[in-house]
Amino acid sequence: MMLPAMRNGLPTHWLSPESVESLRRWCEDESSLSLQAIRFVIGRVVHVAGPITVPAAGAGDNPYNLPVGEQYFVVHAEMMMQHRWI
């Protein structure tokens, strides 16, 4: 799947912190892999939030350190456990 990119080349769609945390917990609890060792994961998108506009510096949350004024989407996904590659 091809996703659009911002003017500076950064992606417009970002995996939610909850989705990343779920994958990290799986790595710690169910496998001998580190999160950094996983190259690909197949998952199912369960929700896409946005577009969200990055607020002015100091005026709010910017968890992905994106440029002020850019719009992005947060993707909530669940990993399909049987599909992963290292």
VOGU-3710 file (C-alpha; in Angstrom, 3 decimals, decimal comma):
1> mmlpamrngl> 0,000/0,000/0,000  1,384/3,380/-0,942  0,701/6,268/1,403  1,168/9,933/0,544  4,085/11,863/1,995  4,395/15,402/3,329  6,371/18,033/1,438  9,489/17,157/3,446  9,130/13,440/2,664  7,782/12,369/6,057
11> pthwlspesv> 4,796/10,014/6,006  1,285/11,345/6,538  0,078/8,233/8,386  1,590/7,221/11,731  1,014/4,127/13,834  -0,707/4,935/17,129  1,306/4,727/20,356  -1,104/2,019/21,565  -0,424/-0,090/18,478  3,338/0,269/18,901
21> eslrrwcede> 3,052/-0,609/22,600  1,012/-3,727/21,782  3,686/-4,891/19,348  6,444/-4,124/21,879  4,634/-6,147/24,573  4,224/-9,069/22,167  7,951/-8,969/21,423  8,784/-9,056/25,132  6,182/-11,635/26,203  5,797/-14,015/23,266
31> sslslqairf> 9,044/-14,035/21,357  12,751/-13,709/21,762  12,783/-10,763/19,354  13,326/-7,115/20,057  10,956/-4,600/18,516  13,880/-3,293/16,430  14,492/-6,779/14,971  11,068/-6,961/13,307  11,206/-5,653/9,760  7,591/-6,195/8,670
41> vigrvvhvag> 4,288/-6,917/10,336  0,959/-7,621/8,692  -1,915/-6,059/10,543  -5,477/-4,963/10,228  -6,372/-1,277/10,389  -9,155/-0,837/12,913  -9,392/2,966/12,953  -7,810/6,001/11,296  -7,991/9,290/13,212  -7,532/12,592/11,445
51> pitvpaagag> -6,610/14,638/9,704  -4,849/16,215/12,672  -3,049/19,529/12,231  0,227/19,997/14,108  -0,261/22,968/16,462  2,058/25,939/16,773  5,267/25,242/18,694  4,576/25,047/22,406  0,815/25,065/21,830  0,094/21,370/22,145
61> dnpynlpvge> 1,076/17,791/21,609  3,326/16,843/18,681  4,176/13,170/19,344  5,721/12,558/15,925  7,843/15,753/15,886  6,280/16,968/12,645  6,518/20,499/11,244  3,978/23,014/12,553  0,893/23,256/10,362  1,289/19,843/8,683
71> qyfvvhaemm> -1,647/17,449/8,708  -1,295/13,790/9,572  -3,370/10,717/10,417  -2,997/8,264/13,304  -3,585/4,621/12,368  -4,795/2,181/15,004  -3,999/-1,367/13,942  -3,892/-4,850/15,338  -1,097/-7,200/14,428  -1,912/-10,483/12,750
81> mqhrwi> 0,395/-12,585/14,943  1,063/-15,336/12,428  2,493/-12,871/9,869  5,833/-11,374/10,788  9,294/-11,401/9,277  12,675/-10,730/10,789
//
